[in-house]
Amino acid sequence: MKHAPNTTRSIEILLIEDNPGDVRLTREVLSEGKILNQLHVAIDGVQGLDYLYRREHFHEAPRPDLVLLDLNLPRKDGFEVLAAIKEDNDLKSIPVVVLTSSSADRDVLNSYELHANCYITKPVDLDQFIEVIRSIEHFWLTIVHLPTQ
Amino acid sequence: MMDGLLIGIGLFAGGVLAGAAGMVLLRRKQRKDASGWAGDSLLDDETLMLVARATNDALWDLDLRTNELHWSEQLSHNFGYEEGDLRTVLDWWTVRVHPEDREHAEGTLNEAIAAGRANWSAEYRFLRADGSYADVIDRGHTMYDAAGRAVRMIGAMIDVTPLREAERALHRKEQQFVTLVENAPDVIARFDRDLRHLYVNKAVERATGIPAEDFIGKTNRELGMPRELVDRWEAAMRNVFETEAKQEIEFEFDGPEGQLHMMALAVPERNERGEVTSALSIVRDITEFHRAQEASRKSEERYRTLFESNPHPMWVFDVETLKFLAVNEAAVRKYGYTREEFSSMTIKDIRPLEDVPELANDVEMLEQNPHDLDVWRHRLKDGTLIDVEITSNRITFEDRPAALVLAHDVTERLRAERALRESEQRFATFMNNNPAVAWIKDADGCYAYVNPTLCCEYQVSEEEVIGHTDHELLPERVADVLRANDETVIASGEPIETIEAISNPDGTDHIWLIYKFPIENSRGETLVGGLGLDITEQKQNEQALREYAEALERSNRDLEQFAYVASHDLQEPLRMVSSYTSMLAKRYKGQLDADADEFIEYAVGGATRMQRLIQDLLSYSRIGSHGIEITATDADEALDTAIQNISETINEHGATVQRQPLPRVKADHGQLVQLFQNLLTNSIKFRGDTPPCVQVFAEQRDNDWVISVRDNGVGIDPEYQEQIFVIFRRLHSREKYAGTGIGLALCKRIVERHGGRIWVESAAGRGSTFRFTIPAAEEISP
């Protein structure tokens, strides 16, 4: 894209999400997007952190440019993952977008207190969901200048 | 004076006799007649006889040689002798001299003769013919012959009986006076014009301690009497001499026997020329009298004071006329009549008219039992009736039979007694009919009073409880607790409220609410009063109610939690259904057959409705589960926000919102926005054929505002006006009006959470007016 300074390489996105429906939906929307991207998926909090620390079979995994984090996760929930990322000097520069079905005020507040970069409630309506993913794509991957590794 | 007179006569008689003797001797004549006159006697001389007749003296002639004695006629005349009684011898005379005087008479006569004296005189008593004695003065003149021998004696015997009688009487009288004066208890003194004592009686010695004779010739001043007293005394005495009138003075005098109170009367004494030459004073010791008088005066004063200053009304009335004779100050004050008014009243006038007939009876009763106390009714001048306790005593007042009455106003006391009786009756009635058990225990924990409810409740008689302690009546464990409670009340002096479990005699457990309080008795001891209410049933009900409320609350909370969680968690799968059916429609519409397209359409429609339903349900449950924050909120601002939020709907329907200024209310701003939003949406959604027009306005009602949202929509049949606020209730098919049936239920819930009420006024086809009440932010001044 003419506006994006880093379209020459594929953007690495880590989606930590246990619901395969959402994973598929996100993948579908991103694949139809204008940005060249690589979507990596972790299905619970533990796996998410394993990916980020390149543990187990993720030792070859690329460092993500953006993390899309669900809050309601098995084993370790989204807040634990968020806290771990933001406490790690290496990882804390990665933008984390909390993408969850909860619209509870408490969840929103907690997330920002743990230094989430933004909080988005998943819309029920498909069109709105597509809109949201497009917005994330546009804002974080086109407008925002992300740190280089 | 009398002495002088006698002396004068004697001299005169002597002169006569001397003269006469000379004459007799010169003209001697012999005469003898039947009268027995001695011949050759001077007495025969006629001239001498005439002299004798004039003087009425009995002349005599004694021949000392022969002792022949001759008398003039005056002897028989003066002493009652007949001629025949007379003897011309000296012995006749001698035997008639009173035996007691004979020696004196004869002795002096012989002595005078023997001594050669010419004159003899003696006074003696001489026997009369009738046997009585006369007082006589007898004088004789002795004649001597040339040889110096006494030969003859001539004399005159004068009857001085009347004189002597008068003298004796005078002397007797004088003696009586002297005795009287000398022995008088009063000090009697005579003063000359220089105020010197001429005489003073013996009484002065007792009064002054100075011998009576020391007073004579001295003034009181010279005697050293107290100066002040002397000044007064002498002034009074000088007054006597100057005014020649009697004077009276009273004075105190310090005598040897203590202080004396004296009263002196001084009178002038006049001589034969009527000149005041001396003053006689009589000084009487009136100490006793004065003391008695003083005592009597004081006593009277005391009784008068007792009467006058008595705080109780007192009066004296005439028992016959019933008239008031005297009243005291308290009576004047109490009854309101002046003394003058009282003096013309009878005791009937202070009785109420209807009690007057009883008066005679009462007075008679008084006569019979004079000291009885009786309560009568009296009427004051202002008409007030009072109850008086009367004490009455018969007395004599100013010589009239009277009664002394003391009236004690007992109106207040009787009123207090009646009040006390009433109060006691009330207490008894109150206690006897009280559903609470009640009792009073003394400081030792013994029951002093129990009400019938207690006896009934515990199936005991009063006697079984009174005088006994809880330890004698109840199980020890319970009694210990009750006694400890009593002691707390006594120690603190404060009431306490406790709840105790006590078994009834039938063995059932009862819960009692017991209220105990201190009662101070007149001896300063603290008793403990108690009231007990059997609250077993209430307690059970309360417990049941509390359990029910807790269950309900839990259930509500669960339900809300359920609704929230359900709607929240439903979002997830719903999103899947909705997203993938949408995805299906997006990617494969027109690529499958017509049936598939229709199926997909229904699936998407259902998912969409369900999505709305869940959203609304979530809002609804949030009203209850989220705390609301009620503050003073500007309803106008809330309406602004609501209109802005639904601007799309408004524009879509071409609706207009007409509004009047809204007040400030006590509300949760967010909920008030939602309320307006739902009501406006509702009005616009159920529109008629004309473009929707919604009016919003407020009216005040007491401290609330009534806010109305009026539309020109389809209206609601009165039959359904209640139902529309019930959740999920729909009046129209989904095809005609979309909606979940939650909107108005949500409104109702919001209004009720603000303590208000919501209702609709409408008729089918004529629009609806939704009204709700909400508290005003500030007190509304009328």
HADDOCK unambig.tbl for C-alpha pairs under 7 A between the chains (distance, minus, plus):
assign (segid A and resid 21 and name CA) (segid B and resid 576 and name CA) 6.39 0.50 0.50
assign (segid A and resid 101 and name CA) (segid B and resid 572 and name CA) 6.69 0.50 0.50
assign (segid A and resid 124 and name CA) (segid B and resid 571 and name CA) 7.00 0.50 0.50
assign (segid A and resid 124 and name CA) (segid B and resid 575 and name CA) 4.58 0.50 0.50
assign (segid A and resid 124 and name CA) (segid B and resid 578 and name CA) 6.87 0.50 0.50
assign (segid A and resid 125 and name CA) (segid B and resid 575 and name CA) 6.86 0.50 0.50
assign (segid A and resid 125 and name CA) (segid B and resid 578 and name CA) 6.44 0.50 0.50
assign (segid A and resid 125 and name CA) (segid B and resid 579 and name CA) 6.19 0.50 0.50
assign (segid A and resid 126 and name CA) (segid B and resid 578 and name CA) 6.85 0.50 0.50
assign (segid A and resid 126 and name CA) (segid B and resid 579 and name CA) 4.54 0.50 0.50
assign (segid A and resid 126 and name CA) (segid B and resid 582 and name CA) 6.25 0.50 0.50
